[in-house]
């Protein structure tokens, strides 16, 4: 005998309506009602997850959902999007005395002591680095030592992104 629906709870209801729920979640992650960049109280944030607010990222969630549902791997961002992501790192490097310039989909940076330049690009954090290296245009770039950084690292932890760059340069 099947218990009445009221006794089965939310998990049962979600399971019964999973395709519809996943479509609704994908719509919410794609187009936030508050038109936010990463997360806000109209899409992902609420009081119960207040300690996680800085980590919530609807774009990352959308990539994960599409991978789980359709096995779609995230694509390498276009050069304009990479430039937007790398702009804070470019300012950080400039403050540290580096000279920076933009070339195609890369940030080309040279330390103040004139060491070899580095060409920096980004890739989606959910993509394995080895896969990103195969697919990224920077792998074919000849304007310096190629460095690929996860977009999430650059956007959320700029000092660590800088340290990753420093690992490739003898300053």
Secondary structure as UniProt FT lines:
FT   HELIX           5..7
FT   HELIX           10..16
FT   HELIX           18..30
FT   TURN            33..34
FT   TURN            41..44
FT   HELIX           47..55
FT   HELIX           58..70
FT   HELIX           79..95
FT   TURN            96..97
FT   STRAND          99..103
FT   TURN            104..105
FT   STRAND          106..110
FT   TURN            112..113
FT   STRAND          118..123
FT   TURN            125..126
FT   HELIX           129..135
FT   HELIX           137..140
FT   STRAND          145..150
FT   HELIX           151..156
FT   HELIX           158..167
//
